[in-house]
Amino acid sequence: MKKVILRVILGICIAAVVTFAVLLVRELYIDWQSRSFYDNLVVGIETRPDDFVSAGTSSSEPQDSDEQWVPYVEFDALSSRFPGIVGWLRLEGSPIDYPIMQSIDNHYFLVRLPDGTAHRNGSIFLDYRNKSDFSNKSILIFGHETRAGDMFGTLKSYRNQEFFDENPVMYLHTPDKDYMLVLFAGHVAHSVRDHPPLDFVDDEDFLDYIRHLKSISVFESDVEVSADDRIVSLVTCTYDFSNARLIVVGKLVEF
C-alpha cells in the first residue's frame, strides 16, 4: 500500500512539473512572438544631424550640439502597412522603441499587434479620445508590461531614483513633429478612481494636478511644468494591488 501511495504522489509531482514546464514554454513563446514582430518591423529609420538633448540629460530645453542625431521615422511607408499608426515612442538603451497606434476604442490594440494580428501583448496605443496629432492638453498612452520586460515593462524601473536620473527623457515622433518627453513624475494609481484626466477646468486646475503628481511621485524631479505645457501619461499594469496602474508622466518639448 505504501508503494502505491508513493507512486501516486510521484505521479502527481511529475504531472505538476510537466504542466508547469508546458505553461512556462507557452508563456515564453508568446513573448517571443511579440518581440520577434517588433524586432523584425521594417521601420525605415534614417538619421539626420540636429540639435537636441540626449537621453542622459535632465534639462528640458534643447542644447546646441553638433554630435547629436535625431532618428527619422518614415511614417508614409509605415502607414500603408499599419493604418492606425500615429507616432513612435523611444527610450534610448531600453526595449521601448515602438510605434504608437490608435483605434476607435481602447480595446482593439490592447489585444492586437500593429498589423491587426490578435496577440495578448498587444501594442502601445494612444487613447481613442485623444487627437491623433497629440495636441490635447493631457495625452494618454497605454501598453502592457510583459514578463520579459518588453512593451512598457521598463516603466517599473522609474520607481528607482537612479534610473530616472539616468533616463529623464524619452522621444516621441509624429508624422509632423518630433518631441522630447521630459519626465517629471510617476506614481501608482487605481485604474478607475485615479485615472488621469483628459481635460481641465482652467490653468489653475491643470497646475493643481501637476503639483499633486509631484507630491505623490515615486521619483524626484526638478522639471518645471507651466500652464502652457502639454503632458503625456504612460500607463501600464502593476501588481501592487487589484486594478493597480503605474503611470509615468512627462511634458512635451518640441525640437
PAGU-746084 format. One record per residue: residue in three letters; x, y, z of N, C-alpha, C, O in turn. Coordinates in steps of 0.001 Angstrom, whole numbers, plus 500000, padded with zeros to 6 digits. Each point is the difference from the previous one (the first is absolute). Layout:
ALAXYZXYZXYZXYZ ...
This chain:
MET500823498796500000499177501204500000500860501257500000499703500969499301 LYS501382499004501502500877501171500053500624500275498642500137501150499581 LYS500248497748499726500602500183498679499009500623499028500368500843499183 VAL498380498741500910498964500544499132499829501491500257499916500801499069 ILE500033499555502212499832501415500368501174500834499511499821501106499490 LEU501406498343500673501187500719499552499991500196498487500386501049499486 ARG499152497891499805499932500107498549498975501052499559500223500743499044 VAL498657499301501672498978500997499694500552501410500230499831500893499170 ILE500835499283501982500577501311500314501049500389498963500053501146499553 LEU500788497875500067501032500257499004499370500386498662500470500906499312 GLY498447498379500335499307500309498750499418501398499993500064500715499001 ILE499360499664502147499438501346500120501102501049499872499813501020499337 CYS501330498732501295501115500951499940500525500140498575500276501106499536 ILE499860497758499775500486500045498621499022500753499112500400500807499160 ALA498297498916501037498982500688499206500041501503500248499840500796499074 ALA500378499590502205500061501426500341501199500669499336499900501115499489 VAL501245498182500527501213500549499385499819500151498495500371501019499418 VAL499051497950499958499775500052498549499040501131499644500227500737499041 THR498696499394501739499022501065499751500646501372500131499772500882499172 PHE501036499296501873500694501274500198500934500295498842500066501130499516 ALA500665497840500038500939500192498900499271500393498713500455500872499261 VAL498406498471500481499215500315498801499500501436500047500076500724499007 LEU499407499688502162499496501365500142501118501022499848499808501057499399 LEU501372498619501153501139500914499902500434500164498554500248501113499537 VAL499841497768499752500396500056498585498977500810499204500364500782499121 ARG498360499024501194498944500732499302500136501505500232499866500792499067 GLU500405499601502194500152501422500309501209500586499279499933501105499462 LEU501173498150500528501204500470499332499772500134498491500506500923499362 TYR498732498147500088499712500034498570499145501223499646500236500660498988 ILE498782499628501846499139501159499759500826501283500016499832500861499136 ASP501063499268501851500850501185500061500959500049498808500280501073499466 TRP500220497756500121500905499946498854499292500455498728500587500713499186 GLN498162498880500638499227500420498826499935501521499908500246500589498947 SER499417500028502179499870501456500032501341500673499737500094500926499194 ARG500942498598501495501318500618499830500502499826498572500595500915499430 SER499165497918500000500438499736498632499316500939499014500626500487499059 PHE498081499763501165499267500909499115500632501379500014500258500579498945 TYR499992499950502245500535501355500094501458500065499558500428500988499403 ASP500342497948500892501400499988499574500118499997498484500926500585499438 ASN498133498754499911500050499883498541499177501068499293499854499980498778 LEU499618500939501997499211501071499400500910500886499153500975500565500497 VAL498694499547498221500807500846499115499587501443500240498976500455499491 VAL501810500249501271499638501329500450500301501064498955499292501005499929 GLY501733498800499264500386501039499047500572501197500724499730501145499638 ILE501074498584501404500582501099500777501325500425499378500857499170499697 GLU499289502113500125501267500585499586500473500883501146499304500137501007 THR501864500457498849500457500965500998500392501281499304500504499989498877 ARG499260501106501799500374501290499444500566500856501124499526499893501131 PRO501456500941498610500540500848501064498971501029500427499268500543499172 ASP500682499714502098499096501017500523500480500375501390500885499346500554 ASP498544501689500004500365500438501344498898499599500966498879500501499918 PHE501445498594500999499018499622501005500714499408501189501177499650499915 VAL498121500238501189500572499481501225500009498491499956498994499390499638 SER502111499992500719500052498545500036499269499491501219499674500780500895 ALA500056497910499161499208499423501083500708500059501341499383499736501032 GLY501895500603498974500721499996501259499971501319500743500624500114501054 THR498687500869498445499977501301500668498668500267500656498971499503499543 SER501033501266501510498758500308500715499416501332499567498937500392500481 SER501735500311498620499491501285499550498783499818499120499902499014499270 SER499168501927500791498779499899499194500069500889498768499020500104499262 GLU502118500537500502500127500887498853501073499470499048501024499490500455 PRO498759500624498224501010499571499039501311500741500191500020501183500342 GLN501079498097499431501311500594500123500733499856498670499721499087499222 ASP501229501832500523500763499935498751501002498860500070500744499870500972 SER499268499309497992500959498906499926500074499524498568498970499759499370 ASP502249500100500104500171499530498632500126498483499957500111499428498915 GLU499874499912502228500238498565500052498727499191500248500046498770500035 GLN498832501904500134498760499295500259499290499662498691500145500710499005 TRP499092498211501005499275499555498821498565499690500362499719499488501083 VAL499376500821498009498583499775500227499511498876499088500166500104498785 PRO499238498828501746499446498956499143498846500557499166499215500824500469 TYR500703498720498324498945500452499110499117498814499651500456499054499358 VAL498289500987501058499071498905499758499247500250498700499383501051499829 GLU500667498005499276499361500137498683498517499641500128499587498888499675 PHE499621502081500807498584499723500271499204499692498737499049499220500050 ASP501317501372498828499257499733498764500064498516499642498998499410499595 ALA502177499996500556500157498578499687499289499134501035499379498993499657 LEU500715501406501610499392499197501069498478500042499964499344499000500292 SER500091502149499355498540500142500048499303499102498989498839499638500193 SER501856499994498725499389499093499031499893498585500547499127499233499595 ARG501766500426501329499967498672500621499175499990501275499338499015500328 PHE500718502100500382499321500097501292499155501274500014500458501034500487 PRO498327498909498993499166501205499847499733500749501298499684501189499969 GLY500437498141501166499706500663501269501184500686500648499881500487501124 ILE501259499567498203501184500589500623499872501518500084499631500653499024 VAL500677499906502154499931501457500194501301500572500538500171501219500015 GLY500750497933500427501245500497500558500977498878500267499745498837499686 TRP501375501536500899501035499024500366500620500452501311500350501172500144 LEU499793497914500820500536500324501327501305499251500219500096498804499726 ARG500914501918500775501308499400500213500579500424501346499835501140500434 LEU500844497923500213500861500298501140501336499359499691500113498774499981 GLU500896502039499778501297499495499577500550498986500997499947500209501212 GLY500586498683498254500606498977500831499018499109500712500370499302500943 SER498362500704498620498975499178500647499151499313498933500107500334498820 PRO499043498704501583499098499367499028498934500941499439499380499691498983 ILE500402501448501664498958500918499514500462500654498708500780500953500010 ASP498726498520498883500318500487498665498883499491499100500203499095499191 TYR498614501497500959498787499430499429499151501025499248500023501191500309 PRO499232498325498703498986500863499386498869500244500990499698499146500834 ILE499689502010499069498814500318500812498791499890499079499939500650498956 MET499101498519501441498824499748499183498785500699500599500026500418501158 GLN498913499707498053498733500539500508498846499389499222500082499805498787 SER498837499897501935498810499432499383498781500767500475500128501051500628 ILE498689498426499074498761500671500397499628499690501444499027500544500522 ASP501744498581500130499792499712501419501340499609500603501007499929499296 ASN499005499816502018501245499650500679500175498495500166500875499553500741 HIS498299499671498576500118498546500119500737499376498819500745499035500165 TYR499042501520498651500512499356498783501501499727500094500421498852499859 PHE500387502170500374501449499801500040500496499509501355501190499732500166 LEU497919500150500786500371499374501261500320498529499782500817499430500723 VAL498549499951498289500152498567499743500399499716498549499779498899499497 ARG500808502098499833500429499797498618501329500690499739500286501066500545 LEU500515498305498615501232500608499531499659501106498991498861500073499540 PRO502090500777500113499707501101499088499401499593498657499300500794499372 ASP500968497970500179499426499561498724498625499368500151499441499483499033 GLY500007500557502194498670499461500243499974498556500445498929499472500301 THR502218499872499750500064498608500454499650499914501481500558500732500817 ALA498519498374499527499624499832501399501199499483500797500628499011499622 HIS499677501663501474501124499582500847499829500606501380499650501172500140 ARG500599498024500867499781500433501378500843501215500391499548500820500800 ASN501649499314498664500867501117500378499584501320499360500403501069500458 GLY498793498858498487499441501199499402501025500993499494501120499634499645 SER498481501634500325500825501094499474500066501129501020499245500026500972 ILE501664500896498789499983501275500712498983500869499267500083500148498781 PHE498953500432501947498942500720499291499556501274500714500059500118501224 LEU499499500821497956499492501290500463498522499868500347499254499326499289 ASP500319501306501790498593499986500379499142500465498822500328500984499336 TYR498587498312500413499161500320498835499367501383500094499585500555498983 ARG500333500015502228499409501320500167500985501128499725499601501154499850 ASN501684498514500083501007501007499672500059500256498499499687499125499193 LYS500717502081500452500207500319498594501278499309499518500983499915500736 SER498993499601498044501119499221499480501264500833499778501075499444499779 ASP498801501904500278501178500853499844500612500387501340500902500835500055 PHE498605498556501032500544500225501345499872501455500445500868500520500702 SER498064500121498893499817501416500319499188500230501277499841501144500424 ASN499641497786500199499233500166501240500886500471501147501218499820499981 LYS498157500775501000500721500438501200500531498796500777501119500022500513 SER498062498928499566500367498776500705499876498825499040498932499751499440 ILE502164499533500377500078498909499025500278498699500734500893499939500845 LEU498346499020498836500150498707500664500504498956499015499430499833498922 ILE501639499465501449500553498924499184500084498746500860500541500034501105 PHE498924498861498385499908498764500770500884498905499408500296499997498805 GLY500118499079502053500753498839499532500095498961501090499999500331501186 HIS500084498394498411500148498914500963501406499989500590500935500562499429 GLU499192498789501721501305499667500563500164498493499858499278499247500654 THR501649500292498511500162498568499788500950499406501027500773500711500643 ARG499154497975499496500883499309500945501460500153499609500889499985500851 ALA499348500162497850501373500134499504500513501434500106501165500266499705 GLY497962500666500720500414501391500133499832500823498748500462501140499941 ASP498872498294499037499773500741498761498815500949500160499440500140501088 MET500185500516497796498921500970499983500261501072501068501038500658499948 PHE498056499536501012500218501006501038500603499410501277499875500585501076 GLY500776498261498804500636499390501173501084500857500614500272499903501196 THR500354500942497987501078500865500498499487501049500979500768500498500824 LEU497948499847499101499483501084500849500182499721501484500173500928500790 LYS499789497795499596500149499686501428501371500428500532500167500205501203 SER500805499927497902501337500425500422500006501437500503500911500399500725 TYR498068500390498892499927501385500457499624500118501479499953501102500548 ARG499783497777500082499796500021501450501340500117500728500054500120501224 ASN501008499842498002501355500146500528500534501377499597500069500307498810 GLN500300500504502144500455501364499726501202500018499062500088500847499111 GLU500823498231501085501208499972499169499649499757498531500608500592499108 PHE498409498535500644499605499747498620499414501264499371500299500325498851 PHE498870500380501905499449501253499473501107500998499699499994500640498948 ASP500958499495501974501086500962499803500774499705498716500501500917499349 GLU499594497813500290500749499613498812499126499983498739500521499991498885 ASN498150500005501294499087499903498854498815500956500144498855499550500035 PRO501395501751500050498912500953500250499226500419498754498998500708500100 VAL501461498861498730499385500471498756499719498839499053500879499178499740 MET497887500756499744499660499108498903499811500862498750500042501229500063 TYR499749498101498803499782500723498749498707499518499347499748498801499885 LEU499451502155499696498728499698499367499993500655498626500080501222499877 HIS499824497943499094500024500478498622498609499860499391499323498992500204 THR500257502019499050498720499964499295500275500304498523501105500413499650 PRO497906499387499492500226500316498587500359501466499757500620500323498986 ASP499000500558501925500225501433499786501090500609500870500665500953499596 LYS499518498488501613500923500621500944500752498949500806499582498847500102 ASP501549501590500471500782499173500913500001500672501374500118501221500109 TYR499748497960500933499938500536501355500953499253500926500276498814499817 MET500211501907501172500548499369501188498846499843500987499193500914500171 LEU500734497956500458499047499798501088500811500089501289500643499035500415 VAL499314502129500203500812500276501181499215499562501240499005500626500366 LEU501443498315500262499255499386501102500136500819501281501062500550500292 PHE497847499521500463500057500767501248499293499326501164500121500475501129 ALA499141498432498648499308499335501113499606498583499604499859499681498820 GLY499970499487502184499511498640499796499331499520501267500467500308501096 HIS498445498942498779499299499548501198499167498762499699499722499681498844 VAL499888499631502221499108498843499909498584500491500276499763500717500972 ALA499295498894498167498633500490500119499006498870499787500348498947499466 HIS498413501279500957498915499065499716499484500292498600499846501162499625 SER499886497799499604499648500175498593498714500784499790499802500589498937 VAL499316499428502066498730500712499860499994501289500813499737501074499459 ARG500549498828501827499906501168500889501003501090499640499689501187500092 ASP501533498406499492501077500968499792500408500102498539501159500280499695 HIS497904499498499411500320500050498576500405501416499604499340500959500401 PRO501728499193498822500438501353499608498893500754499264499336499435499131 PRO500463501828501210498950500792499324500399500348498580501183500148499694 LEU497833499979499450500237500419498618499831501506499825500562500592499078 ASP498656500026501817499715501425499903500139500665501362499973499341501039 PHE500175501974498933500118500779501227499080501209499912499740500525498917 VAL499776499903502232499071501131500044500681501272499509499440500754499203 ASP501781499471501289500763501190499618501470499752500299500380498894500383 ASP500448502132499443501439499846500228500314499637501439500899499198500252 GLU498375501379500693500283499705501407499669498546500326500710499354500770 ASP498223500143498647499643498599500178501112499100499460500351498997500622 PHE500197501363498228501101499257499405501233500032500902500614498961500243 LEU499755502225500257501184500130500839499822499309501347500962499475500561 ASP497817500522499959499717499242501230500261498514499779500544499315500866 TYR499064500204497972500217498591499673501500499699499898500453498955500468 ILE500314501948498927501450499821499893500629499951501392500859499161500269 ARG498710501739500610500535500014501367499658498701500723500816499463500749 HIS497972500038499022499596498735500615500875498853499502500449499168500789 LEU499790500792497904500841498942499435501393500015500622500543498948500340 LYS500029502229499806501342500091500565500024499599501474500985499445500486 SER497917500844500220499960499688501431499925498499500264500412499541501066 ILE499068499688497980499862498557500198500972499202499125499909498774499931 SER501015501915499404500888499334499054500960499035500686500448500237501122 VAL499859498667498179500936499000500530501445500413499743500921499331500468 PHE499292501748498804501341500551499827499911501520500087498930500576499808 GLU502188500063500481500049501454500106500534500601498715500947499487499404 SER498429501621500171500418500692498785499883501499500217499078500477500663 ASP501886500271498758499937501461500097499465500621498715500113501210499808 VAL499305497979499311499429500502498756498776500857500307499107499569500729 GLU500849501630498724498866500894500200498978499816498880500362499860498832 VAL498373500141501534498909499872499038499147501252500088499539500366501081 SER500248500290497793499220501231499980498586499731499489499691498910499518 ALA499469502101500598498612499874499563499888499806498498498972499534499510 ASP502070500817499760499979499872498541500459498628499512499885499691498814 ASP500630499496502089500541498706499598498905498971499739498882500113500502 ARG501470498882498700499168498817499817500685498834500702501227499896499980 ILE497994499235500636500591498879500728499561498673499382498921499889499417 VAL501947499111500728499731498653499511500116499030501165501011499982500701 SER497952499210499505500013498973501039500187498636499348499186499579499178 LEU501895499731501196500266498639499527499450499033501043500439500010501150 VAL498607499160498458499241499193500958500222498515499735499873499539498866 THR500462499706502199500149498554499885499539499329501282499791500660501018 CYS500055498030498927499568499243501182501136499876501009501174499964499632 THR498463499972501628500933499632501051499208499160500996498772499951499929 TYR501913499394500989499307499011500818500066500339501488500020499110500851 ASP500012502189499449500008500434501391498697499652500704499991499670501186 PHE498901500407498065498679499644500514499092499761498803500409500211498858 SER498373499354501391499068499709498917499714501257499172499713501060500555 ASN500365498818498118499748501110499071501001501137500148499680501158499731 ALA501528498508500697501033501027500142500619500324498645500138499125499145 ARG500233502135500669500671500454498796501211500840500393499954500777500954 LEU501116499054498301501185500855500153499940501045498904499880499665498821 ILE500203501600501563499850501100499047501235500894500091500305500548501059 VAL500393499591497829501164500875499914499619501168499094499496499800498895 VAL500749501424501586499498501194499328501137500924499595500948500211500757 GLY498942500337498036500985500958499531499322501117499217498822499908499657 LYS501939501146500066499473501093499173500653499938498633501146499570499866 LEU498118500864499122500495500005498639500807501273499729499548501109500286 VAL501651498712499158500823501132499604500400499774498545500732499057499697 GLU498797501793499412500294499840498579501454500349499711500554500923500596 PHE500062498336498488501378500350499604500151499863498493501080500247499463 
